[in-house]
């Protein structure tokens, strides 16, 4: 039996599948067969329709696979902070043997490679040391010779400022039977990726409170500078005078230096 030009049958006489001339014709074939499947199901019943669908499934699967090429995922959403390394995870498909994953950032209209990793499978994790100017990143896959074969979707990121530590204060010789508390006033938190910097200064006064709540030592805090207190052994609370949400604590031993900061969280 002859068929009109352009028509294709799932299983011609003899049981073998017809050879499809092109990828475009394969796609058209699968679409038209799906429409015919619906018509057959309505007119002749589910059993005959299932038979027709089973015959066409291998051909349609081959058509889909023919369209699959190399693929690399988009970097996940992250909230990086400068100076804090992150592991970015992704997956690849169809990469050549010995391929290399590249982490790239957009710079001056081009893309600069920040890190690279040789693939050991379909999943990978690559370390990123973010800088403030790296605002758009992506993954790419390169052949062993360095030729980029596929790039993934770009991800826009907001890199927060790195932590700014207080200047370390010089600890004087300790009095016999006493210990020292050394630390700084830090502002932390905020809208992600947040802030973490040495605060204080101005009229800020640091208080040291005993376990009973009595103030045993106080001193003005210099902006960007650490504080130092000589106190007897014991447990202490640290605070900014007049600011209830800025707190710290320290456990002091005789002849030892205890490092304890005061943290001022911000919403």
N, C-alpha and C positions, 0 to 999 in steps of 0.2 A: 504494500500500500504506500502510495506516495503522499508526501506532506507538502504544504505550501512553503515557498521559499521563506527562510528566516525562522521557521518553526523547528522546535527541538523536542525530542521525546526523552523521558527519563531512562527508559530501558527498551531499546529497540529489539526487534526480533533477533534471537540468538543470545540474549541475556547480557550483552556488554553495553556499557554506557557510551553514548555518543560522544565523540571528540568535539569539544567546544573551541571555536576558532580563535577567540580572543577574550581577554579579561572583561572587556565591556560587554561582550555577548554573554559571558557567564553571569554577570550581574543581572542583565536583562532576563536571562533564562530563569534565574532563581526567583526574581520578582514575579514574572508571569506564571511560573509554576505555583507560587503561593496563592495567586488569585485563582488559578484553576483548582487548587486544593479545596478552597472554600466552596467553589461551585460543585465539585464532586461530592463533598460532604453533604451539601443540601439535597442533591438530586439522587444519589445512589446509596447513601448511608455511610456510617463511620468506618466500617471494616474496609471497604474499597478505598476510602480516602486515606486511611492509614497506610495501606499498601502503596499508594501513589507517593505519599510523603516519604516513606522509607526508601523508595527507589531514588528519589532526588536528593536526599540528605547528603550522601557522600560527595556529589558534584558541587553542591552549594558550599559544603565545608571546604573543599579544595579551592573554590573561588574566593572564600574569605581568607584562607591562609595565604593565597597568592598576593593579597593586598597588604599583609603584615610586613613591616620593615623594622629596622632597629628602633629602639625606644628607650628613653631614660626619663625618670620621673622628675617632677618639680620639687625643689627643696621644701621641707615642711615649714609651717609657720613657727617662727621663733621670736624671742625677745632678747636679743644679744646685748651684752654690755662690753664696752671696749676693755681689752685686757683679760677677759674671761673666756677661755677656749670652750668651744661647743662641738658636739658630734652631730653632724648632719647626716641623716639616713636616707637612702633611696634604693631604687631597684632599676634594673635594666632588662632588656629583652632583645635578642637577635644581635648581640654585639660580637664582633670578630674575636677569634682566639687571641689571647694575650692583650686584649683591649685595656685601655687606661681611662679611669673616670677623672674628669677635671672639675674642680670647683672654680667658677669664674665670677668676677665682679665687673660691672659696667664702669668704665673709666674713660672720660673724654670721648664719648661716642663709640668706643670700642670695648673689647672684653679682655680683661687681664686674668691670667690663671693664678689663683691663690694657693691651691694645693692640688696634688694629684695622687692617685691610688690605683695600683694594678688590680684588676678584677679577679676575684676568686670564686665567682658564682653570680647569681642574679641579684643578690642583696649586698649592700655595702654601707659602710659608715666612714665618713671622712671628717677629719678634724679641721675646724675653722678658728682662726684667731682674729676676731673682728676688729676693724678699725672704723672710726666715725664716718669716714668718707665712702665706705662700702655700703651703698643704699639699695642696690639691685644685684641679686646673685642668681646663678643658675648652675645646673649640671650640664656637662657635655661628655661625650664618649669619643675617644681618639683611638686610632689603630696603633699597633706597636711602633710604627714609624712616625707617629705624631700627627697624622692627618685626622681632622675632626670628621666623624662619620654621622653624628647626630647630636642635636642640642635639645635640652628640655625647656619647659616653660620657665620664665623668669619669676622671681619672688622679690617683692619690694619689702625691705626691712628697715627698722629704725634702731640704730645702734646707740645705746645709752652711753653716757660718759663713764669712764672707769673710776674705781674708788680713789679718793684723794686722802692719803693718810696724814695724820698730824705729825709734825716734826717731833722726833724723839727727844725727850728732855734728859739732861744729865742727872744721874742719880748720885747724890752726895753720899759720903760714908754713913752707914747706919749707926744710930745710937745703940748701945748694948741693950739687948732684950727687946728691941723693936724691929719692925719690918717696914716695908715701903709699898705704897700703892702708886702705880704709874699707869696713866691712860689718857684718853682724849675724849672730847665731846663730838659725837658723830650724828649727822642728819641722814636718816635712811628712809627708804620706801618711796612713795609717790607713784604716779602713773607709770606702768611698765614701759620701758625696762627699768625705771626708777633711778634713784640717786643714792650715793654713798660717799659723803665727803666730811672732812673735818670742819666742824662749826665752832660755836662759841665766840669769844671776843666781846667787844663793847663793854657792857656792864654785867656780863655773865659772872656769877659766883658759884663755885663748886663747893658743895657741903659733903662732909663725911659724917654719917650717922651711925651710932652704935646700935646693937641689937635692941636696946630699949627705946630707940628713937631719938636720943639726945645727940645734938651736934657736937662732935669732938674736934673737928678741924674744918676750916674754910679758907678759900683763897680765890682771888679773881682769876678768870681764865683768859689767856691771851689767844687771839684768833690764830688757828693753825698750829698751836703749840700744845704739847702734852702737859699734864699736871703731875706733881709728885707730892705725896704725903708720907710723913714718918708717923707711924701709929703703933701702939702695942698689938700683940697678937690677938686675933679675934675675927668675928664676922661683922661686916659693915655694909651699909647701903650708901650708894652715891646718888646725888641728885643735883639738879640746877636749882638754885634758890628761887622760889616763886614759880617754878614750872613743873607741875606735877607729872607730866607725861615723859620727862627726860630722867631716866633712871639707870642705875647700874648696881652691881654688888661685887664684893671682894671678900675672900677668906685669907687672912694674913697670918704668916708664921714668922717667928723671931729669926732675924738674920737673913730673910729671904725677900725678894722683890716679887710682888704680885701685880700682874698686868690686868687691868679691868677698865673697860670703856663705859662711858655714859652714852646711851642711844636715845635719840629723839626721833621717834617715828612720825612720818607725815603721811596723810591719806593719799 
